[in-house]
Amino acid sequence: MAKKKLPDNHGKLVTKKELAEIKRLVKAGNNSTKVAKEVGRTLGSLRKIAFDNQISLRVKKAK
């Protein structure tokens, strides 16, 4: 049975630039799936990064 191919950024640390990009995209109202795709991370890794850095991925409702 063949092994799954790991992403190119597997195991790499999150840079300050990536963290700022995640914060900017979340603040702009993008959902977590779109943010993960933009940053080039999996949804699971994005959730872990957000949890570790106390970033809420919850989309704010428009008033």
Buried (B, 14 or more C-beta within 10 A) or exposed (E): EEEEEEEEBEEEEBEEEBBEBBBEBBEEEBEBEBBBBBBEBBEEBBBEBBEEEEBEBEEEEEE
